């Protein structure tokens, strides 16, 4: 259970006083070893391992449930379509109305990401995330009772309101616990759970499809109900078990709390640090290099969104029929899960996140490009390209997020910048709901593949450009006050 904040030591007070300045040390300090920074490497390693066991699996599970409840509408669209018991047929939705329902979710997602990060800090992470989780789970269950296009659209908007804060909230939450060089692999582990959700979603839809008309309910209704209930139940567990900050963690000893504070003094966020001031918010909003990061993230958001929502439709157009199409969504996501983790590990190890994102966005682009160029009936080859495209598109995201957070030099601005970055992805995700057109199914969805290929090449070009910009800035003094940029 969460306990009230305890006084740890005078040293911790001194550390937090230093933190208020909000400046990182030079780049060589930011990526130095614990031994070089004056910490006992064994104690630091034990502390991080202890934090990992409590935080990372739970955070990944939360995001898995969130992503499952978000993307299952793609499965519902084609589930039991052969017997006319799919979502579109029973709600009398047209393909255009379905796309609108997908879009309003993303509009809500964009509007509520930044406010949500404010409430996460204000109300404590455990309380706010549990509230969001209970809400989106209940809404997902309610979606199973929809009977027309208007209801589906309205409920999807509400789902976007409550799911909006989770991913930027979790990325922000990690800054309370981990140093810059430790975050990317943990963000990757959480984000990779989305690929697991995609794999599980296809497998679950395959099974639930056999429940069609059980108790008088169609398979797609059961899908929403059965996937929403775990989020509702799990929210209670999250409320009591998710730790808020190192300084309030009852399972850390006073010595471990003091060590955690010292390790994060120069580059972490803190539960008792000052609130974001208008001056800091203004600086964050007006710094052009951060907008360069946001625009790059826009480019990856369209492939991420379109794959999340249309993979079942894409596989259905590759010669797989009925429930088999649901099952065949599993391998692309499973491959993406492994690749995402390996890329994040490598990016952290070599401290070269921009290059890793550039390389794997290029690989993803090649996968989409080949899908667009191959003959429509080259099913096996195009399915292989889908696996390559999904692996590249998903794998380049965690290094992008880690790269941004490592180049934020005011701890109070981290929450705002992360939320703005992910909010900029919402327009890209809106684009993603339009590019896989129903009337192009027989042609192999060329518009979707070409668009995703072009945007991933844009991401690669943006990463390379910012990489060389940061190299140039570092050679000319970095950000000032001894602060260097990560590239």
C-alpha positions in Angstrom: 0.0 0.0 0.0 1.0 3.6 -0.6 2.2 5.2 2.7 2.7 8.8 3.6 6.0 10.4 2.6 8.7 9.7 5.2 11.7 11.9 6.1 14.7 10.0 4.9 17.8 12.1 5.7 19.2 15.5 5.6 21.2 14.4 2.6 17.9 13.8 0.7 16.8 17.3 1.6 20.0 18.7 0.2 19.5 16.6 -3.0 16.0 17.9 -3.5 17.2 21.4 -2.9 19.8 21.0 -5.7 17.1 19.5 -7.9 15.1 22.7 -7.9 17.6 24.2 -10.1 16.4 21.7 -12.7 19.7 21.4 -14.6 21.5 18.2 -15.6 25.2 17.7 -15.3 27.4 17.5 -18.4 26.9 14.7 -20.8 29.8 12.7 -19.6 28.3 12.7 -16.1 24.8 11.9 -17.4 26.1 8.6 -18.9 28.8 7.8 -16.4 28.8 4.6 -14.5 27.6 4.4 -10.9 31.2 3.9 -9.8 32.3 7.1 -11.6 29.5 9.0 -10.0 30.5 7.9 -6.5 27.8 5.2 -6.0 28.4 1.7 -5.0 27.7 -0.2 -8.3 26.5 -3.3 -6.4 24.0 -1.3 -4.3 22.8 0.7 -7.3 22.3 -2.5 -9.3 20.4 -4.1 -6.5 18.2 -1.0 -6.1 17.4 -0.8 -9.8 16.6 -4.6 -9.9 14.3 -4.1 -6.9 12.5 -1.2 -8.6 12.2 -3.2 -11.9 10.5 -6.1 -10.2 7.9 -3.9 -8.7 7.4 -1.3 -11.5 8.1 -2.7 -15.0 5.9 -5.8 -15.1 3.0 -4.0 -13.6 3.4 -1.0 -15.9 3.7 -3.3 -19.0 0.6 -5.2 -17.9 -1.4 -2.0 -17.5 -0.4 -0.8 -21.0 -1.2 -4.3 -22.5 -4.7 -4.1 -21.1 -5.1 -0.5 -22.4 -3.9 -1.3 -25.8 -6.1 -4.4 -26.0 -9.2 -2.4 -25.1 -8.1 0.3 -27.6 -7.4 -1.9 -30.7 -10.0 -4.6 -30.3 -12.4 -2.7 -32.5 -10.2 -3.7 -35.5 -10.9 -7.4 -34.6 -14.6 -6.7 -34.0 -14.9 -5.2 -37.5 -14.2 -8.5 -39.2 -15.1 -11.0 -36.5 -17.7 -13.5 -37.7 -18.2 -11.4 -40.9 -18.9 -14.6 -42.8 -22.1 -15.1 -40.8 -23.0 -11.4 -40.8 -22.5 -11.1 -37.1 -19.7 -8.6 -37.2 -19.7 -5.1 -35.7 -20.4 -3.2 -38.9 -23.3 -5.4 -40.0 -25.1 -5.5 -36.7 -24.8 -1.8 -36.0 -25.5 -0.9 -39.6 -22.3 1.1 -39.7 -20.8 2.1 -43.1 -17.0 2.0 -43.6 -17.0 5.8 -43.5 -18.9 5.8 -40.1 -16.5 3.2 -38.8 -13.5 5.5 -39.7 -15.2 8.4 -38.0 -15.6 6.3 -34.8 -11.8 5.6 -35.0 -11.0 9.2 -35.5 -13.0 10.7 -32.6 -11.1 8.4 -30.3 -7.9 10.0 -31.4 -9.3 13.5 -31.1 -10.1 12.8 -27.5 -6.7 11.2 -27.1 -5.0 14.4 -28.3 -7.0 16.7 -26.2 -6.6 15.0 -22.9 -3.0 13.8 -22.9 -1.4 17.0 -21.5 -4.0 17.6 -18.7 -3.7 14.0 -17.7 0.0 14.3 -16.9 -0.8 17.2 -14.7 -3.3 15.2 -12.7 -0.9 12.2 -12.5 1.5 14.4 -10.5 -1.2 16.2 -8.6 -3.2 13.1 -7.4 -0.3 10.6 -7.3 0.4 8.0 -10.1 -1.3 5.1 -8.3 -4.6 6.9 -7.8 -4.8 8.5 -11.2 -3.7 5.4 -13.2 -6.2 3.2 -11.3 -9.0 5.7 -12.0 -8.1 5.8 -15.7 -8.0 2.0 -15.8 -11.3 1.4 -14.1 -12.9 4.0 -16.5 -11.6 2.7 -19.8 -12.4 -0.9 -18.7 -16.0 -0.1 -17.9 -16.4 1.9 -21.1 -15.0 -1.1 -23.1 -17.6 -3.4 -21.6 -20.3 -0.8 -22.4 -19.1 -0.8 -26.0 -20.4 -4.4 -26.2 -23.9 -3.0 -25.8 -23.8 -0.6 -28.8 -26.5 -0.9 -31.4 -25.8 1.9 -33.9 -23.1 4.0 -35.3 -23.8 7.0 -33.1 -23.4 5.0 -29.9 -20.2 3.3 -31.1 -18.8 6.8 -32.0 -19.8 8.4 -28.6 -18.4 5.5 -26.6 -15.2 5.5 -28.5 -14.8 9.2 -27.8 -15.1 8.5 -24.0 -12.6 5.7 -24.4 -10.1 8.1 -25.9 -10.7 10.6 -23.0 -9.7 8.0 -20.4 -7.0 6.1 -22.3 -5.2 9.4 -23.4 -3.2 9.8 -20.2 -1.8 6.3 -19.8 1.2 6.1 -22.1 2.5 9.6 -21.6 1.8 9.1 -17.9 3.8 5.9 -17.8 6.8 7.5 -19.6 6.6 10.5 -17.2 6.2 8.1 -14.3 9.5 6.3 -15.1 11.4 9.6 -14.7 10.6 9.5 -11.0 12.5 6.2 -10.7 15.2 5.8 -13.4 18.2 7.7 -14.7 18.2 8.8 -18.4 20.3 5.9 -19.7 18.0 3.4 -17.9 14.7 4.6 -19.3 14.7 3.5 -22.9 14.7 -0.2 -22.3 11.9 0.2 -19.7 9.9 2.3 -22.1 10.5 -0.3 -24.7 9.3 -3.1 -22.4 6.1 -1.2 -21.7 5.6 -0.2 -25.4 6.4 -3.8 -26.5 3.4 -4.9 -24.5 1.3 -3.2 -27.2 2.7 -5.7 -29.7 1.9 -8.5 -27.2 -1.6 -7.1 -27.0 -1.8 -7.2 -30.7 -0.7 -10.8 -30.7 -3.0 -11.7 -27.8 -5.9 -9.7 -29.4 -5.7 -11.9 -32.5 -5.6 -15.1 -30.5 -8.4 -14.0 -28.2 -10.5 -12.9 -31.1 -10.0 -16.3 -32.7 -11.3 -18.0 -29.5 -14.1 -15.6 -28.9 -15.2 -16.0 -32.5 -16.3 -19.5 -31.5 -18.6 -18.0 -28.9 -20.7 -16.3 -31.5 -24.4 -16.2 -30.4 -23.6 -17.7 -27.0 -26.3 -16.4 -24.6 -27.7 -14.6 -27.6 -24.7 -12.3 -28.0 -22.6 -12.0 -31.1 -18.8 -12.7 -30.9 -17.8 -9.0 -31.2 -20.0 -8.1 -28.2 -18.3 -10.9 -26.2 -15.0 -9.6 -27.3 -15.6 -6.1 -25.8 -17.1 -7.5 -22.6 -14.4 -10.1 -21.9 -11.5 -7.7 -22.7 -12.9 -4.8 -20.6 -13.5 -6.8 -17.4 -9.8 -7.4 -16.6 -9.1 -3.7 -16.7 -11.9 -3.0 -14.2 -10.7 -5.7 -11.8 -7.0 -4.9 -12.2 -7.6 -1.2 -11.4 -8.1 -2.1 -7.7 -4.8 -4.0 -7.6 -3.1 -1.0 -9.3 -4.5 1.4 -6.7 -2.9 -0.5 -3.8 0.2 -1.9 -5.4 1.7 0.6 -7.9 4.3 2.6 -6.0 4.2 6.4 -6.5 7.7 7.8 -5.8 11.0 6.4 -4.3 10.6 8.7 -1.3 7.2 7.3 -0.4 7.9 3.6 -1.1 7.4 1.5 2.0 9.3 -1.4 0.5 12.5 0.6 0.2 14.8 1.0 3.2 15.8 4.6 4.3 19.3 3.8 2.8 17.7 2.8 -0.5 15.5 5.9 -0.6 18.6 8.1 0.0 20.5 6.3 -2.8 17.6 6.6 -5.2 17.4 10.4 -4.5 21.1 10.8 -5.1 21.1 8.8 -8.3 18.3 10.9 -9.7 19.4 14.3 -8.3 20.6 15.6 -11.7 18.2 14.1 -14.1 15.0 12.7 -12.6 11.6 14.0 -11.6 10.6 13.9 -7.9 7.3 13.6 -6.0 8.1 16.6 -3.9 9.7 18.8 -6.6 8.1 22.1 -7.4 5.3 22.4 -9.9 5.9 23.6 -13.4 6.1 27.4 -13.6 4.7 29.5 -16.4 8.3 30.5 -17.3 9.4 26.8 -17.6 6.2 26.0 -19.6 6.9 28.9 -22.0 10.5 27.8 -22.5 9.3 24.3 -23.2 6.6 25.4 -25.6 8.9 27.8 -27.5 12.0 25.7 -27.9 12.2 24.7 -31.6 14.4 21.7 -31.2 11.8 20.0 -29.1 9.2 20.6 -31.8 11.6 18.9 -34.2 11.3 15.8 -31.9 7.5 16.2 -31.8 7.3 16.3 -35.6 9.5 13.2 -36.0 7.1 11.5 -33.6 4.2 12.5 -35.7 5.8 10.6 -38.6 5.9 7.3 -36.7 2.4 7.7 -35.3 0.6 7.0 -38.6 2.2 3.5 -39.1 1.7 2.7 -35.4 -2.0 3.7 -35.5 -2.8 2.0 -38.9 -1.2 -1.3 -37.9 -3.0 -1.2 -34.6 -6.4 -0.9 -36.2 -6.1 -2.5 -39.6 -3.8 -5.5 -39.2 -6.9 -7.9 -39.1 -8.2 -6.3 -42.3 -4.8 -6.5 -43.9 -4.3 -10.2 -43.1 -7.9 -10.8 -44.3 -6.8 -9.5 -47.6 -3.8 -11.8 -47.8 -5.8 -14.9 -48.6 -6.8 -15.7 -45.0 -10.4 -16.1 -44.3 -12.8 -15.9 -41.4 -11.2 -16.7 -38.0 -7.9 -17.7 -39.6 -7.4 -14.0 -40.4 -7.6 -13.2 -36.7 -5.0 -15.9 -35.9 -2.6 -14.7 -38.6 -2.3 -11.3 -36.9 -0.2 -13.0 -34.1 3.2 -13.5 -35.9 3.7 -9.9 -37.0 3.1 -8.7 -33.5 5.2 -11.4 -31.9 8.2 -10.6 -34.1 7.8 -6.9 -33.4 7.8 -7.6 -29.7 11.2 -9.3 -29.8 12.8 -6.7 -32.2 11.5 -3.8 -30.1 13.2 -5.0 -27.0 16.5 -5.8 -28.8 16.6 -2.4 -30.4 16.0 -0.6 -27.2 18.7 -2.6 -25.4 21.2 -1.8 -28.2 20.2 1.9 -28.3 20.8 2.2 -24.6 24.1 0.2 -24.6 25.6 2.3 -27.4 23.9 5.5 -26.3 22.9 6.0 -30.0 19.1 6.3 -30.0 18.8 8.5 -33.0 20.7 6.1 -35.2 18.8 3.1 -34.0 15.5 4.9 -34.7 16.7 5.9 -38.2 17.8 2.4 -39.1 14.7 0.6 -38.0 12.3 3.2 -39.4 14.1 2.6 -42.7 13.6 -1.1 -42.4 9.9 -0.6 -41.6 9.6 1.7 -44.7 11.2 -0.9 -46.9 8.6 -3.5 -45.6 5.7 -1.2 -46.5 7.3 -0.2 -49.8 7.7 -3.8 -50.9 4.1 -4.5 -49.9 2.9 -1.7 -52.2 5.1 -2.9 -55.1 4.5 -6.6 -55.0 1.6 -8.2 -57.0 -1.7 -8.3 -55.1 -1.8 -12.1 -55.2 1.8 -12.5 -53.9 0.3 -13.4 -50.5 3.2 -15.1 -48.8 5.7 -12.4 -49.8 3.4 -9.6 -48.7 2.7 -11.3 -45.4 6.5 -11.5 -44.8 6.7 -7.8 -45.7 4.0 -7.1 -43.1 6.1 -8.7 -40.4 9.2 -6.6 -41.5 7.1 -3.5 -41.6 5.6 -4.0 -38.1 8.9 -4.9 -36.6 10.6 -1.8 -37.9 7.7 0.6 -37.2 7.3 -0.5 -33.6 11.0 -0.8 -32.8 12.0 2.8 -33.6 9.5 4.3 -31.1 11.2 3.6 -27.7 14.6 5.1 -28.7 12.7 8.2 -29.9 11.1 8.6 -26.5 14.3 7.9 -24.6 16.1 10.4 -26.9 13.6 13.2 -26.1 13.7 12.6 -22.3 17.5 12.6 -22.3 17.6 16.0 -23.9 15.2 17.7 -21.5 17.3 19.9 -19.1 14.5 21.0 -16.8 13.0 18.4 -14.5 9.8 20.4 -14.0 9.3 20.5 -17.8 9.6 16.7 -18.4 6.0 15.9 -17.9 4.8 18.7 -20.3 7.3 17.9 -23.0 6.6 14.1 -23.0 2.8 14.8 -23.1 3.3 17.3 -25.9 5.4 14.8 -27.8 2.8 12.1 -27.6 0.0 14.5 -28.3 1.7 15.5 -31.5 1.4 11.8 -32.5 -2.4 12.1 -32.3 -2.8 13.9 -35.7 -0.5 11.3 -37.2 -2.7 8.6 -35.7 -5.8 10.3 -37.2 -4.1 10.1 -40.6 -3.6 6.4 -39.9 -7.4 5.7 -39.6 -8.0 7.0 -43.2 -5.2 5.5 -45.3 -6.3 1.8 -45.3 -9.4 2.3 -47.5 -12.1 -0.3 -47.6 -12.5 0.1 -51.4 -8.8 -0.7 -51.9 -8.9 -4.1 -50.2 -8.9 -6.0 -53.5 -5.8 -3.9 -54.6 -3.9 -4.7 -51.4 -4.3 -1.3 -49.7 -1.7 0.6 -51.8 -2.5 4.0 -50.3 -1.9 2.8 -46.8 1.4 1.1 -47.6 2.8 4.0 -49.7 1.8 6.5 -47.0 3.5 4.5 -44.2 6.6 4.0 -46.2 6.9 7.7 -47.0 6.4 8.7 -43.3 8.9 6.2 -42.0 11.5 7.5 -44.5 10.7 11.0 -43.1 11.3 9.7 -39.6 14.7 8.4 -40.6 15.7 11.6 -42.3 14.5 13.6 -39.2 16.5 11.4 -36.8 19.7 11.8 -38.9 19.3 15.5 -39.2 18.8 16.0 -35.5 21.7 13.7 -34.7 24.1 15.9 -36.7 22.5 19.0 -35.2 23.2 17.8 -31.7 26.8 16.8 -32.6 27.3 20.3 -33.9 25.8 21.9 -30.8 28.0 19.8 -28.5 31.1 20.9 -30.4 30.0 24.5 -29.8 29.3 24.3 -26.1 26.1 22.3 -25.9 23.1 23.8 -24.2 25.2 26.0 -21.9 26.1 25.6 -18.2 28.1 22.5 -19.1 24.9 20.7 -20.3 25.5 18.5 -23.4 23.0 17.0 -25.8 22.4 13.3 -26.3 22.4 12.0 -29.8 
